[in-house]
Amino acid sequence: MRYLVRLVTPPGGLVLDCFCGSGSTLIAAAQEGFDSVGIDNDPDSLDIAQARLRGHLGHFDLDIKGD
């Protein structure tokens, strides 16, 4: 995913993962120095993604938007 993020994201670009699941693409984006936005409709997946991002980044702010 790190390679794919580098391949398709221009310098200073933003990575959008509209089905973020467990957050692998968001982690890859962070590791490559990109900002990212992840979207998923499964609260359990968002919990997993948040935990994984905190583990990789040391901190992470999750902004949950609901209906």
Protein Blocks (a to p, Z undefined) as FASTA:
>chain_A
ZZmmmmmmcghiacddfblmnommmmmmmmnopacddddfbfklmmmmmmmmmmmnopac
dddddZZ
